[in-house]
Amino acid sequence: MDYDTYGSNAVELAIDLANADRDDPDWVRVFLDAHDEWFTDGTALELRPAEAGAVAQTSSLVRDVAEADSEPEVMARLNALLALASPKPYATDHDGELHLHYARPDAGVVEQLTTTVAMGLSQVVVQHGWQRLGVCSAEGCGHVYVDTSRNASRRYCSNTCASRSTVAAYRARQRT
């Protein structure tokens, strides 16, 4: 599967947000600090509790889209995420390569994050199909992923989870 660079990066941001460790009380700050390159220079990354709640809601909605079992369910959940977005696309070459940004440059951190995540995720779903989003099948994992395989057959978030599951299945067969 091939999708555009900025869109693919926006999807990776969405996946990282869905997979963030929300058990850590400072998870939003940790996430924003780790992904600060996504925000316009000068954007304040310190959030009020309501804004942190909005980031948590966006994270939950991304996961909800990936966990959906049918196209109508994906569309309903994706549209709920898109309803939070405020797209104001503009072209930029700030990194030496011409591309689009989805949120206005003077938007706050929550608007930039939510809009970028919603637009990136929606592009993958619309252009490549809702089945390209999934949740890892490895026992105890549950990470969200985008299936970039040719035949949309991916079941695991990483080679590590795939290998661990294969070894566990082999050992279970050997015990019987």
C-alpha positions in Angstrom: 0.0 0.0 0.0 1.4 3.4 -0.9 0.1 6.6 0.4 1.4 10.2 0.4 4.2 11.1 2.8 2.5 13.8 4.9 -0.7 11.8 5.0 1.2 8.7 6.1 2.9 10.7 8.8 -0.4 12.1 10.0 -1.7 8.5 10.2 1.4 7.5 12.2 0.7 10.4 14.6 -2.9 9.1 14.9 -1.7 5.6 15.6 0.8 6.9 18.2 -2.0 8.8 19.9 -4.2 5.7 20.0 -1.4 3.7 21.4 -0.2 6.2 24.0 0.1 4.9 27.6 -2.9 6.5 29.2 -2.1 4.9 32.5 0.6 7.6 33.1 -1.1 10.7 34.6 1.3 12.9 32.4 0.6 10.9 29.2 -0.7 13.9 27.3 2.4 16.1 28.1 4.7 13.2 27.3 2.9 12.5 24.0 3.0 16.2 23.0 6.7 16.6 23.9 7.5 13.5 21.9 5.6 14.8 18.9 6.4 18.5 19.1 7.6 18.6 15.5 4.0 18.4 14.4 3.1 21.8 15.9 3.8 25.2 14.5 6.7 27.0 16.1 5.6 28.9 19.2 2.6 26.7 19.9 2.1 26.3 23.6 2.1 22.6 24.6 0.9 23.2 28.1 -2.7 22.2 28.4 -5.5 23.0 30.8 -7.4 19.9 32.1 -10.3 20.4 29.6 -7.8 20.5 26.8 -6.1 17.3 28.0 -9.5 15.8 28.1 -10.0 16.8 24.5 -6.7 15.0 23.6 -7.9 11.9 25.4 -11.2 12.0 23.5 -9.3 12.2 20.2 -7.2 9.3 21.3 -10.3 7.2 22.1 -12.0 8.1 18.8 -9.0 7.0 16.8 -9.0 3.7 18.7 -12.8 3.4 18.2 -12.3 3.8 14.4 -9.7 1.0 14.4 -11.8 -1.3 16.5 -14.9 -1.0 14.3 -16.2 -4.2 12.6 -18.0 -2.8 9.6 -17.9 0.0 7.1 -21.0 1.8 8.5 -19.5 1.6 12.0 -16.1 3.0 10.8 -17.8 5.8 9.0 -19.9 6.7 12.1 -16.8 6.7 14.3 -14.6 8.5 11.7 -17.3 11.2 11.3 -17.4 11.7 15.1 -13.7 12.3 15.0 -13.9 14.6 11.9 -16.7 16.6 13.7 -14.0 17.7 16.2 -11.6 18.8 13.5 -11.3 22.4 12.1 -9.5 21.9 8.8 -8.0 25.0 7.3 -5.4 23.5 4.9 -2.5 25.5 3.7 0.6 24.7 1.6 4.0 25.1 3.1 7.6 24.2 2.4 9.0 24.8 5.9 11.0 21.5 5.7 12.2 22.1 2.2 9.4 20.0 0.6 6.1 21.4 -0.5 3.1 19.8 1.3 -0.2 20.6 2.9 -0.9 21.1 6.6 -4.4 20.5 7.7 -4.8 23.0 10.6 -4.2 26.7 10.5 -0.7 27.7 11.7 -2.0 29.9 14.5 -4.4 27.2 15.9 -3.8 25.9 19.4 -2.2 22.5 20.1 -5.5 20.6 20.5 -6.9 21.9 17.2 -3.7 21.2 15.4 -3.5 17.7 16.8 -7.1 16.8 16.4 -7.4 18.1 12.9 -4.1 16.5 11.7 -5.1 13.1 13.2 -8.7 13.2 11.8 -7.6 14.3 8.3 -4.8 11.7 8.1 -6.9 8.9 9.3 -9.8 9.8 7.1 -7.5 9.8 4.0 -6.4 6.3 4.7 -9.9 5.0 5.2 -11.4 6.8 2.2 -8.5 6.0 -0.2 -7.5 2.5 0.9 -10.5 1.1 2.8 -11.6 0.8 6.3 -10.1 -2.7 6.6 -6.6 -1.1 6.6 -7.0 -0.2 10.2 -6.7 -2.8 12.9 -5.9 -3.8 16.4 -3.1 -6.2 17.1 -4.2 -9.9 17.5 -1.3 -10.8 19.8 -2.4 -11.8 23.3 -2.0 -8.9 25.7 -1.1 -6.3 23.1 -4.0 -4.4 21.7 -2.0 -1.7 19.8 -3.7 0.0 16.8 -1.9 -0.3 13.4 -2.3 0.6 9.7 -2.1 -2.4 7.4 0.4 -1.5 4.7 0.6 -5.1 3.3 -0.2 -5.7 -0.4 -3.2 -8.0 0.3 -4.5 -6.4 3.6 -3.7 -9.5 5.6 -1.8 -8.0 8.5 -2.9 -9.1 12.0 -0.2 -7.8 14.2 1.2 -4.4 15.1 4.8 -5.4 14.7 7.1 -8.3 13.8 7.7 -8.7 17.5 4.1 -9.5 18.2 3.8 -11.7 15.1 6.9 -13.7 16.2 5.8 -14.0 19.8 2.3 -15.3 18.7 3.9 -17.8 16.3 6.2 -19.1 19.0 3.4 -19.3 21.5 1.2 -21.3 19.0 4.1 -23.6 18.2 4.8 -24.3 21.9 1.1 -24.9 22.5 1.0 -27.5 19.7 4.1 -29.2 21.1 2.5 -29.5 24.5 -0.6 -31.4 23.2 
